[in-house]
Amino acid sequence: MPTSLQKWSAEFLGTFWLVFGGCGSAVLAAAFPQLGIGFLGVSLAFGLAVLTAAYALGPISGGHFNPAVSLGLVIGGRFKASELPGYVAAQVLGATVAAGLLYLVATGKPGADIGGFATNGYGEHSPGGYGLVAALVTEVVLTAIFLIVILGATSRRAAEGAGGLAIGLCLALIHLVSIPVTNTSVNPARSTGPALFGPAHALSELWVFWAAPMAGALLGAALYRVLFGED
């Protein structure tokens, strides 16, 4: 049985990988001259990061890597509420360390311009200029769907061993939908790390990317438990 320290370490490392890999692809590779990976590449990077981390670290901690997922799993009856603070702290810390190292890399050449540094935003800070209401609806709905997929893919009725693949592909699809709207959060830790090193506006708008994913996680987990939950 993994110890609490092992679980927190797994959540730290998994969230670190999600932010360094996913946000790193956006900051370093998305618009690289002539060879940039664009929205599709960034979406795949986030999906692959959570997929690989889920299979590698999921057996230790459950593979949450996201405060909204941890909260949703509490509501879904899959996770103890008493463990939530430790998981959230480890996730936010992992995201912050990853963003700090990514900032070090991104500024490691003459004339470096980090741009938005993969931060989330709405209004003038939305990649497509979408307003606050659009951002809230997008983040709530997509996080709710994410929780339903997670709970379904890891249920006793699901195909054994397929959960990580379904979850990773779902996160990639979520990014394909919502990068133009909010630059995609569905994960408060992922939003917090880059916001600490990115443009000043990211911190002032960070509340949206805590409130909306947490609300979406509550909604998705509650819907799954009422409609599909096992006894």
Buried (B, 14 or more C-beta within 10 A) or exposed (E): EEEEEEBBBBBBBBBBBBBBBBBBBBBBBBEEEEEEBEBEBBBBBBBBBBBBBBBBBBEBBBBBBBBBBBBBBBBBEBBEEEBBEBBBBBBBBBBBBBBBBBBEEBEEEEEEEBBBBBBBBBEEBBBEEBEEEBBBBBBBBBBBBBBBBBBBBBBEEEEEEEBBBBBBBBBBBBBBBBBBBBBBBBBBBBBBBBBBBBBEBBEEBBEBBBBBBBBBBBBBBBBBBEEEBEE
